Amino acid sequence: MMEIKNLSKKFGSVTALNDVNLSLEKGMVYGFVGKNGAGKTTLFKCISGIETHTGIIDTAFKNVKNHIGLLETNPNFLSRITGWEYLKLLCIARKITFDDFESKNIFDLPLDRYAETYSTGMKKKLALTAILLQQNDIFILDEPFNGVDIQSNILITEIINVLKEKDKIILISSHIFSTLKESCDQIFLLNNGKIEKIVLKENYTELENDLKMDVIGNKVDILNL
């Protein structure tokens, strides 16, 4: 279980997260939605230990950072490192002695090529493969479906289902609401750095309709198409 208590984050005078409180259990998938700038990515980076913050993140792990696999929206790679070398590097970081990566290459990536030459979707699939090979206990997936082909989206959805069966804690953000509806046990709506609403499965349709109304409003009519 992970308890997040009074987590806040400021960038100068700008408050990115404001007193966030969450209880996250094993074997559960949690979705995070909100407009750009609502605080989703900042929250994920704080939980992962990339960003400093105030407040408490309480888990059973002595150093939770060593048990988290973070998939960033736009993964970055060292210059002139191949896909194979990247997977090896992340396994070494978890003291995992394994290098038969072709046998685990479920996305059919060209592992002998430099990762920086990969397409956006290929980079995301390489980064996802790496954190899966690390055998993490907590998975934080920031826009895992964005920029990825439909076949891989189907595979990623099934991977999430298997991680849930294995009692992992999974956090997902997505602007594609249908992917969250299919995978998540709860969805959190972030607005201006706060958890504005916690939504259970039976209320997903209502949340989706509310989001549509908030986004669309009369904006299309203004264009006078």
N, C-alpha and C positions, 0 to 999 in steps of 0.2 A: 504494500500500500504506500501511496505517496500523499503527504499532507502539505499543501501550500498555504501558508498563513501570512496574511497582510503583505503580500509581495507588491512592491512598488518600484518604479524605475523612472528616473528623470534624465533627459538630455539637456543640460543647461537649465533653462527656465521652462522647458517643455516637459509635461508629464506624459510619459508614454504608457505607463501602467499605474493604476491607482487602487491600492488595497485589494488585490486579487486573492480570493480564498477558494481553494478547491480540495476535494477529497477524491483521489483516483485509486481505484482498486485493480488488483490483478485480474486478468481474464476479461477486461472491459475495453471497448473501443470508444474514445471520446472525440467528437468532432468540434471544431472551432470555426465559426463563421463571423463575418463582420466586414465592413467596408475597408478599402485600402487605408492604412494608417490607424486602424482600430486597436492594434497592439498584438496581433496574433504572432507575428514573427519575433517581435521583441520578447514576448512571453516564452516562446520556445527557446530562444537563446539564453534567457535567464535560467530556465530549468536545466538547460544543458551545461551551464557553467561558462558560457562564452561571454555573457554580459554580467557585470556586477549589478547588485540590486539590494534593496532593503527588504526585510521580512525573512521568513523561514521556509526552507524546503526540507521536510522531514521524511526520511525513508529508513528502511532496515539496513541499507548499505552504508558502509563506513565512508566511502567516497563514491557518491552516486554518479559522478561524471564518468567513472569507469564502467558503468553498467547501462549507459544511454547510447543509443544509436540515433544520430540526428541526420535526417535527409533534408538538406537545405533546398530552397526553391530553385536556386541557380548554383549548383555545386562548382567549386573552383578546384583546379588541379595544378600541381607543380609543373613548371615548364619541363618538357622533354622527359616525362615519365609515362611509361606505357600503361595500358589498362591492367596488364598482368602485374606490373610492379606496384601499382596503386593498391590492388587487392592484397598483395603480399605485405605492403607497408601497414595497412590497417589491421591485418591479422597479427603482425608482430606487436602492434600497439596493445593487443589483448593477450599477448603471449601464446598465441595459437600457432602451432607448427603444422602448416598445411600449405601446399603449393600446387596441387592438381586442379587449378582453377578452370581448366577447360571442361572438366567433368561437372562443374557447378555453373557453367555459363548458360543459364536458362534463357537469357535474352539474346543469345547468339552475337555477342559483341566481338569486334576485332581486337582481341587482347594484346596483340603484338604491335598495335598502332599507338601513337602518342595520344593520351586522353584529351589533350587540349585541342586536337583536331576533330574530336567527336562532335556530332550534332547535339543540340540542346537535349533532345530526348535520350540519346545514347549516354550522355554524361549523367543524366539522372538515373538511368538504369544501372550504370557502373557504380555510382555512389550507393544505391540501394543494395546492390549485390554485396558490396563491401560490408555494410553494417549488418546484413543478415549473416554473413560468414563470421562476424565477430561474436555471434551468439549472445547478443545483449538481452537484458531483462526489460528494458523500457525503450520503446521506439517512438520517435517524434518525427512525423512526416509532414513537412511543410509543402503543400501543393504537390503531392506525389503524382497526380494524374495530369498535371498541366504540361503540355508539350510532348506528351507520350502517345504513341499510336494506340489505336483502339484494342488491338490484340494484347499489347502489354498492359493496358488498363485492366483488362479482364484478368490477366495473370496477377497483377498487383492486388486486385480485390481478393483473389483467392489466397494470396500470401497473407494478407491481413486477417482473413478468417482462420488460417492455420495458426498464426501468432496468437490469436485470441484463444484458441483451443489449448495452446501450450502455456496459458496463464500469464502471458506478457501484458504489460500496460502499453496501450497504443493511443497516441494523440495524433490527430490528423486535422490539417486545415485544407479547405478547398473552396474555390469559387463555383465549383460544379456541384450544386446541391444534391443532385440525384445520386452521386457517388457516396455522399455522406448518409443519405437515407438508407442506402443498401447495407452499409457497413457498421454504422455507429449505434451504440447503446444509449448514449446521451449526446446532445449537442449544446454547446455553450455559445451564446450570442455575445460578442464583445462590441462595445461601443465606447469610444473615447477612453480606452484603457481600463474599462470596468466590465465585469461580468454582468450584463444587463438582464440576461434571462437564461435559465437552465431548462432545456426542453427534452421530454421523454418521447419514446418512439410514437406513442399514440397521438402526439401533438405535432409531428413533423410536417404534416400537410398544412396545418394552420400556420406554422412558422414560415414555410415556403411561400404561402400566399401573402403573409405580412411583408416578407422580404421583397416580393415582386411589387407590391403596392408602394413600398417605400422607395424602391429604385425607379419604377416607371412613373407613378403619379400621372401628371399631365404633360410630361416632358416630350412625348412623341407628338402630342397635339400642337405643342409650341412650334415644332418644325413645319407644320402645315404641309405635310407630304401629299 
